[in-house]
């Protein structure tokens, strides 16, 4: 019974719960229907209002579009009217142009007819003129008994002869004017070249000695019968002698300036390095040779750049550098060559000649002196061979060959180089000579003068730049005096080598004396 009651209670509870759940769901459904009806009503209201707004807006847009269409149609109509007016105007202009062209065509046709008639008249006139010219030519030939071609040839011949006479007269006048002014112009050009060309530098003296202040080093060189000194002489190719008046000075004696420079550089480096053994000496000699070679190339290159002479073969630049260690009468040959190049360039610029070629020829005119100690031949011959070997300009080769008068100059460049060489070598202070050579030159000048017949005595003065000769007036008259001066001049020029020029002066002094009374007074003195 208890279970039955519990079962009934459970059934009743389920039924009641289902009823209550159903009732709640119905209530929620009713509320949802009410809310849906309300939402529908609100939506219909808003939709109707939105529809009214859209319709109103569409109506407004339609009216605006209709207005725009009407405005465009009015504008198109106005444009069409304007275009139609223009078309009408162009049609009227075309009609007027057609009418004008017709009138112009008629006028041109009339003028063409007139021109044809005038052309025909001109042709007829030309024919008549040709006939008249032919008749006149025939008449003139008959009267002159000479053909036209012969007359033309005679006229041209006379005119050519007249022009040649005028040309010869002008050339003669120009030649006379040049000859009268050539000395003056030459002096002016030479003065200008000297002033604008070389700069007078102090004379450079090549060092012939090396100072060795350390006594132990000197002793090491002199020990064992000067074995170390003899080894240095063998590897340098020079003679090394300690100066007896200055025991710290080691003198380098050789006729080759390059070997002297190599020995000087090597000995200087050995003194600084304090290493005096066989390996150190050989290394110092090799380094010194390379240093001298580099200096030769650097010197030649710097000179070429300084003078603006263009590209030059590297071997030729080294030969130019060798001139730095070569002297002539005490004048450094490289400095002399630079001076000649500068003066030749200035003269070439004044005369309108190739300035760069003149400077190049001036620099290379003594290039043979770079090798004349090692190869047989004069420096002129060696210079010509070198420049030919390195493909220099023929004008430069001729300038080298002719700068001492050995060959005839074939270009103005050669004359300019010769002038520059004379000025550079002959200017005061440019060259010097040793005391022995100086004394020998003075003695030679006096000997040449004294051996001439009729000469009483002679004196070389002004450092050998003038020889003054005193002649016996009883043996030499005025005419013989002039001849004697010329003979001495020619003999000096042929037998002696001298820098610059030498003045030869001959003095003929004739005196007569008479006395009157006890006191011997000079009554008459006559000079002749």
HUGI-V243283 format. One record per residue. N is the residue number from 1. SS is DSSP state (a for helix, b for strand, c for the rest). Layout:
N | SS
N | SS
//
This chain:
1 | c
2 | a
3 | a
4 | a
5 | a
6 | a
7 | a
8 | a
9 | a
10 | a
11 | a
12 | a
13 | a
14 | a
15 | a
16 | a
17 | a
18 | a
19 | a
20 | a
21 | a
22 | a
23 | a
24 | a
25 | a
26 | a
27 | a
28 | a
29 | a
30 | a
31 | a
32 | a
33 | a
34 | a
35 | a
36 | a
37 | a
38 | a
39 | a
40 | a
41 | a
42 | a
43 | a
44 | a
45 | a
46 | a
47 | a
48 | a
49 | a
50 | a
51 | a
52 | a
53 | a
54 | a
55 | a
56 | a
57 | a
58 | a
59 | a
60 | a
61 | a
62 | a
63 | a
64 | a
65 | a
66 | a
67 | a
68 | a
69 | a
70 | a
71 | a
72 | a
73 | a
74 | a
75 | a
76 | a
77 | a
78 | a
79 | a
80 | a
81 | a
82 | a
83 | a
84 | a
85 | a
86 | a
87 | a
88 | a
89 | a
90 | a
91 | a
92 | a
93 | a
94 | a
95 | a
96 | a
97 | a
98 | a
99 | a
100 | a
101 | a
102 | a
103 | a
104 | a
105 | a
106 | a
107 | a
108 | a
109 | a
110 | a
111 | a
112 | a
113 | a
114 | a
115 | a
116 | a
117 | a
118 | a
119 | a
120 | a
121 | a
122 | a
123 | a
124 | a
125 | a
126 | a
127 | a
128 | a
129 | a
130 | a
131 | a
132 | a
133 | a
134 | a
135 | a
136 | a
137 | a
138 | a
139 | a
140 | a
141 | a
142 | a
143 | a
144 | a
145 | c
146 | c
147 | c
148 | a
149 | a
150 | a
151 | a
152 | a
153 | a
154 | a
155 | a
156 | a
157 | a
158 | a
159 | a
160 | a
161 | a
162 | a
163 | a
164 | a
165 | a
166 | a
167 | a
168 | a
169 | a
170 | a
171 | a
172 | a
173 | a
174 | a
175 | a
176 | a
177 | a
178 | a
179 | a
180 | a
181 | a
182 | a
183 | a
184 | a
185 | a
186 | a
187 | a
188 | a
189 | a
190 | a
191 | a
192 | a
193 | a
194 | a
195 | a
196 | a
197 | c
198 | c
199 | c
200 | c
201 | c
202 | c
203 | c
204 | c
205 | c
206 | c
207 | c
208 | c
209 | b
210 | b
211 | b
212 | c
213 | c
214 | c
215 | a
216 | a
217 | a
218 | a
219 | a
220 | a
221 | a
222 | a
223 | a
224 | a
225 | a
226 | a
227 | a
228 | a
229 | a
230 | a
231 | a
232 | a
233 | a
234 | a
235 | a
236 | a
237 | c
238 | c
239 | b
240 | b
241 | b
242 | b
243 | c
244 | c
245 | c
246 | c
247 | c
248 | c
249 | b
250 | b
251 | b
252 | b
253 | b
254 | c
255 | c
256 | c
257 | a
258 | a
259 | a
260 | a
261 | a
262 | a
263 | a
264 | a
265 | a
266 | a
267 | a
268 | a
269 | a
270 | a
271 | a
272 | a
273 | a
274 | c
275 | c
276 | c
277 | c
278 | a
279 | a
280 | a
281 | a
282 | a
283 | a
284 | a
285 | a
286 | a
287 | a
288 | a
289 | a
290 | a
291 | a
292 | a
293 | a
294 | a
295 | a
296 | a
297 | a
298 | a
299 | a
300 | a
301 | a
302 | a
303 | a
304 | a
305 | a
306 | a
307 | a
308 | c
309 | c
310 | c
311 | c
312 | c
313 | c
314 | a
315 | a
316 | a
317 | a
318 | a
319 | a
320 | a
321 | a
322 | a
323 | a
324 | a
325 | a
326 | c
327 | b
328 | b
329 | c
330 | c
331 | b
332 | b
333 | a
334 | a
335 | a
336 | a
337 | a
338 | a
339 | a
340 | a
341 | a
342 | a
343 | a
344 | a
345 | a
346 | a
347 | a
348 | a
349 | a
350 | a
351 | a
352 | c
353 | c
354 | c
355 | a
356 | a
357 | a
358 | a
359 | a
360 | a
361 | a
362 | a
363 | a
364 | a
365 | c
366 | c
367 | a
368 | a
369 | a
370 | a
371 | c
372 | c
373 | c
374 | c
375 | c
376 | c
377 | c
378 | c
379 | a
380 | a
381 | a
382 | a
383 | a
384 | a
385 | a
386 | a
387 | a
388 | a
389 | a
390 | c
391 | c
392 | c
393 | c
394 | a
395 | a
396 | a
397 | a
398 | a
399 | a
400 | a
401 | a
402 | a
403 | c
404 | c
405 | c
406 | c
407 | c
408 | c
409 | c
410 | c
411 | c
412 | a
413 | a
414 | a
415 | a
416 | a
417 | a
418 | a
419 | a
420 | a
421 | a
422 | a
423 | a
424 | a
425 | a
426 | a
427 | c
428 | c
429 | c
430 | c
431 | c
432 | c
433 | c
434 | c
435 | a
436 | a
437 | a
438 | a
439 | a
440 | a
441 | a
442 | a
443 | a
444 | a
445 | a
446 | a
447 | a
448 | a
449 | a
450 | a
451 | c
452 | c
453 | c
454 | c
455 | b
456 | b
457 | b
458 | b
459 | b
460 | b
461 | b
462 | c
463 | c
464 | c
465 | c
466 | b
467 | b
468 | b
469 | b
470 | b
471 | b
472 | c
473 | c
474 | c
475 | c
476 | c
477 | c
478 | a
479 | a
480 | a
481 | a
482 | a
483 | a
484 | a
485 | a
486 | a
487 | a
488 | a
489 | a
490 | a
491 | a
492 | a
493 | a
494 | a
495 | a
496 | c
497 | c
498 | c
499 | c
500 | c
501 | c
502 | c
503 | b
504 | b
505 | b
506 | b
507 | b
508 | b
509 | c
510 | c
511 | c
512 | c
513 | c
514 | c
515 | c
516 | c
517 | c
518 | c
519 | c
520 | c
521 | c
522 | c
523 | c
524 | c
525 | c
526 | c
527 | c
528 | c
//
